[in-house]
């Protein structure tokens, strides 16, 4: 495990109640270890560098790997977000000709303490929202798009 990754995991109180193996993988000749309970999500993006800036500046992710323009890995807590550009292997067409691309409605979900303050902060930064804040029995939510059109949900739970 790289020193930077170890420091990051320790800073996030990244511990498990049980002992779990680490998966070891190779990337560009660099052996790395990945904790078993780190959740990985892949987002297809139009521009990897722009996406790195977006997630690190606005949502507190840390850059762990940059293979721009094809791919990057950013981490926040136990979420490992894989940013795959058009030049990545994940961007290759499927056998039936369909091409992976950004967008859709599946999303990462961030719980926030004050949704109004978060929306105001992100609007001041020029971010694009799909909707206005909506309320439901579980709380309030809004969708913000990353630069490639992938949605991120901000959610404030209802007070009990």
Secondary structure, 3 states (H helix, E strand, C coil): CCHHHHHHHHHCCCCCCCCCCEEEEEECCEEEEEECCCEEEEEECCCHHHHHHHHHHHHCCEEEEEECCCEEEEEECCEEEEEECCCCHHHCCCCCCCCCCCCCCCCEEEECCCHHHHHHHHHHCCCEECCCCEEECCEEEEEEECCCCCEEEEEEECCC
